[in-house]
């Protein structure tokens, strides 16, 4: 796959599963939630919930399982489960700090664009002293349409003062990847074990982790040459 040199002027990070291992924790919490009701988590349910705003994710859960519980009650119960599990298991994803250091060294503006609520994002990023490293943060409350709609990434580009094509977006899910690609961003998909089964054919490049040489090459223009070893999806 041959690619021309790219002019990256800003970088946007998804949150769950990309910066933090929260997908691991949500997976455990979701399974416990369903087990309490005599149900099992399926790939279909899991995929339908990934990358979406909480209300949309839990409406999908209710639709696919037939659960009659109130939406607010389901979200509160899941939050309680999440907090209990996260206390001992929450961590940053491998390579996150190194990527942030590289982006800061290049003096590129940084943003977070997440489908999660602002209070949740603020709490998690504060725990790891990461919040101050982003000049722009966009959450579920800041958009009318959730991912895979491109609104959140179009808004990010506007807030960062760049053309979407000059904005590198890091996403772990198919839903988020679709949103970034639809916005016209340089979209790097970094699937984890929970999201790898998705369709990432619309991304610019797909990498195995935040340590991947292909991603580092994009962030280091002097190392980015034609036929640089970046593998197409």
C-alpha positions in Angstrom: 0.0 0.0 0.0 1.5 3.3 -1.1 0.7 6.5 0.8 1.8 10.0 0.3 3.3 12.0 3.1 0.6 13.3 5.5 0.4 16.7 7.1 -0.9 15.9 10.6 -1.7 19.1 12.5 -3.7 17.7 15.5 -4.4 14.4 17.2 -7.7 13.2 18.7 -8.0 10.3 21.1 -10.9 8.1 21.8 -11.1 7.2 25.5 -12.6 3.7 26.3 -10.4 0.9 25.0 -8.0 3.3 23.4 -6.5 5.2 26.2 -7.7 3.1 29.1 -8.5 -0.6 29.5 -12.1 0.2 30.4 -13.5 -2.2 27.7 -12.0 -5.0 29.9 -13.9 -3.7 32.9 -17.2 -3.0 31.0 -17.0 -6.6 29.6 -16.9 -8.0 33.1 -19.6 -5.6 34.4 -21.9 -6.4 31.4 -21.6 -10.1 31.9 -22.4 -9.8 35.6 -25.3 -7.5 34.8 -26.8 -10.2 32.5 -25.9 -13.1 34.8 -28.1 -11.5 37.5 -31.0 -11.9 35.0 -30.2 -15.4 33.9 -28.7 -14.2 30.5 -25.4 -14.4 28.8 -23.4 -11.8 26.9 -23.2 -12.6 23.2 -21.0 -11.2 20.5 -24.0 -9.6 18.9 -24.9 -7.7 22.1 -21.3 -6.7 22.8 -20.8 -5.4 19.3 -24.1 -3.5 19.3 -23.0 -1.6 22.5 -19.4 -0.8 21.6 -18.5 2.8 21.0 -21.9 4.2 21.6 -23.3 6.7 24.1 -24.6 5.1 27.3 -28.3 5.5 26.5 -27.9 4.2 22.9 -25.8 1.2 24.2 -28.3 0.2 26.8 -31.2 0.6 24.5 -29.5 -1.8 22.2 -29.0 -4.2 25.1 -32.7 -4.0 26.0 -33.7 -4.5 22.4 -31.5 -7.6 21.9 -32.3 -9.2 25.3 -35.8 -8.2 26.0 -34.8 -6.9 29.5 -37.6 -4.8 30.9 -35.6 -2.9 33.5 -35.7 0.9 33.4 -32.9 2.3 31.3 -31.7 4.6 34.2 -31.6 1.6 36.6 -29.6 -0.5 34.2 -27.0 2.3 33.7 -26.8 2.9 37.5 -26.3 -0.8 38.2 -23.6 -1.1 35.6 -21.9 2.0 37.0 -21.8 0.4 40.4 -20.3 -2.8 39.0 -17.8 -0.8 36.9 -16.6 1.2 39.9 -16.1 -1.9 42.0 -14.1 -3.7 39.3 -12.1 -0.6 38.2 -10.8 0.0 41.7 -8.3 -2.8 41.3 -8.1 -3.3 37.5 -8.1 0.2 35.8 -5.0 1.0 33.8 -3.7 2.9 30.8 -3.3 1.1 27.5 0.2 0.1 26.6 2.0 2.8 24.6 -0.4 5.7 25.6 2.2 7.7 27.5 4.8 7.3 24.8 2.4 8.4 22.1 1.3 11.4 24.2 5.0 12.4 24.7 5.6 12.2 20.9 2.6 14.3 20.1 3.5 16.9 22.7 7.1 17.0 21.4 5.7 17.9 18.0 3.6 20.6 19.7 0.4 19.2 18.1 -2.9 20.2 19.8 -4.6 17.3 21.4 -8.3 16.4 22.0 -10.4 13.6 23.5 -13.6 12.7 21.7 -15.6 10.1 23.6 -19.1 8.7 23.6 -19.0 8.6 27.4 -20.4 11.3 29.8 -18.2 14.2 30.8 -18.1 13.4 34.5 -16.9 9.8 33.7 -14.2 11.1 31.4 -13.0 13.7 33.8 -12.8 11.2 36.7 -10.8 8.7 34.7 -8.4 11.1 33.1 -7.8 12.8 36.4 -6.9 9.5 38.1 -4.0 9.2 35.7 -3.1 12.9 35.6 -4.0 13.1 31.9 -6.8 15.6 31.7 -4.5 18.6 31.6 -2.7 17.2 28.5 -5.7 17.9 26.3 -6.7 21.3 25.1 -10.2 20.1 23.9 -12.5 17.5 25.3 -15.7 16.4 23.7 -18.2 14.0 25.4 -21.7 12.5 24.9 -23.2 15.8 26.1 -21.5 17.9 23.5 -23.1 16.4 20.4 -26.5 15.8 19.1 -25.6 12.6 17.3 -23.4 9.9 18.7 -20.8 7.8 16.9 -20.9 6.4 14.2 -22.2 9.9 13.1 -19.2 12.1 12.3 -20.4 15.1 14.4 -18.0 14.6 17.3 -15.0 14.5 15.0 -16.1 17.4 12.8 -16.6 19.4 16.0 -13.2 18.4 17.2 -11.6 19.6 14.0 -13.4 22.9 14.3 -12.4 23.4 17.9 -8.8 22.5 17.1 -8.7 24.8 14.1 -7.7 22.2 11.5 -9.1 20.6 8.5 -10.4 17.1 9.3 -8.0 15.6 6.8 -5.1 17.1 8.8 -6.4 15.5 12.0 -5.2 12.1 13.1 -7.9 10.2 15.1 -7.1 7.1 17.2 -10.0 4.7 17.6 -10.4 1.2 18.9 -13.9 0.4 17.8 -15.7 0.0 14.5 -18.3 2.5 15.6 -15.7 5.1 16.3 -13.7 4.3 13.2 -16.8 4.9 11.1 -17.3 8.3 12.7 -13.8 9.4 12.2 -13.6 8.2 8.6 -16.9 9.8 7.8 -15.6 13.1 9.1 -12.7 12.8 6.7 -10.0 12.4 9.3 -6.7 10.4 9.0 -8.2 7.5 10.9 -5.9 5.0 12.8 -7.8 2.0 14.1 -6.2 0.3 17.1 -8.5 -2.7 17.9 -8.3 -4.5 21.2 -9.4 -8.1 22.0 -13.0 -6.8 22.5 -13.2 -4.9 19.3 -11.0 -6.8 16.8 -13.9 -8.6 15.2 -15.3 -5.4 13.8 -15.1 -4.0 10.3 -12.2 -1.6 10.0 -12.1 -1.4 6.2 -12.9 2.3 6.2 -9.8 3.3 8.3 -6.7 4.9 6.9 -4.5 2.4 8.6 -5.0 -0.4 11.1 -2.3 -1.0 13.7 -1.8 -3.7 16.4 -1.1 -1.3 19.3 -0.1 2.2 20.2 3.5 0.9 20.0 3.1 0.0 16.3 5.8 1.2 14.0 3.3 2.3 11.4 1.7 4.7 13.8 5.0 6.0 15.0 6.0 6.6 11.3 2.9 8.8 10.8 3.7 10.8 13.9 7.3 11.2 12.7 7.0 12.7 9.2 10.8 12.4 8.6 10.4 8.6 8.9 7.2 8.4 6.8 8.1 7.4 3.2 6.2 5.7 0.4 5.8 1.9 0.9 6.9 2.3 4.5 5.5 -1.1 5.6 2.1 0.1 6.6 -0.3 -2.7 6.0 -3.7 -2.1 4.4 -6.7 -3.5 6.2 
